[in-house]
Amino acid sequence: FYGPDPKQSASYGRIITIPSFKRLQSYLQNAEIILGGYSSEADRYIAPTLVRDVPLEHPLMQQELFGPILPTRPYQSLEEAINLITSKP
């Protein structure tokens, strides 16, 4: 969507503040990143990032991120996924 290098795209947004950037970066510590993960504090840039098998207790699953990070969780059936989603606020 943003071309082969989103960092070079004029349409790809940046994180608004350094504290917000650092908050998002802290969520990625010890996370299993399966795509992306590159960041630059000087540019307040975080590449589109996918994170695998994120526990429900992790801040990635508890907070509104306002950043280009997508946490994922495995499931065995569509019903299991829907039940998990509808059990949360």
N, C-alpha and C positions, 0 to 999 in steps of 0.2 A: 504493500500500500504506500510506503514511503520510499520505495526504491531499494536498491541493493545495500545502501548504507544510510539508515535512518538519521544518523548523526549529521549528515550533510544536507538533509531535507529542511527547507525553510518552513515546511508545514508541520514538522514533528516538534511538539512542545517540549519545554524544559521544566524541571521542578522549580517551583516559585522561589523558595528560600533555601538557604544552606541548612537551617535546622530541619526542614522537611526532607531535604536530600539525605542528611545523616540519619534521620529516622528510618527512611526507606532502606538505606544501606544496612542499618543494624538488623532489619528483618531478614536480610539475605545471609547473614552470618550463620554458618553451619547448616545452610539449606542446600538441598540437592538441586542445583540449577541444571536444567536440561536444555535450555536455549537462552542465549543472551547473557545477561549478567555484567556486561561491560559497563563501566560508569566513569564519569569525569566530574569531580567536584568543582573544578574551575569553571566548567560549562554548565553545571547543574544538570548533566545529562545522564540518564539511565536508559540503556538499550531495552527494547521490548524483551521481557524476561519471563520464562516459564519455570516454575518450581514444582518438583515432583513430591508426591506423598506427604503433604503438609498436615501435621497433626491438628486436630480441631482446636487445641489449646494455644497454638502458635499465633502470635500477633498478626501474621498474614491472613489468618482465618477469623480474627476477632475485630480487626480495625478496618475502617474505611481507608483504603490505601492512597487514593489520589495520585497514583503513579502507574507506570507501565509494567506492573508485575502481576502475573496471573498464577495464583496458587492452584494446584490440582490435587485431587485425591482419587484413589482407585475405588471401584465399586464392582460388585458381582452382578447386579441386575439393575434395570431402570427403576424398579420399585424401590430398591435400597437407596438409590440416589435421591429419588423424589421424597422418600420418608425422611432422609437426613435434612434435606433442604426445608421441608415444611415444618420440621421440629425446631427450627431456629427462628429468631425474630427477623 
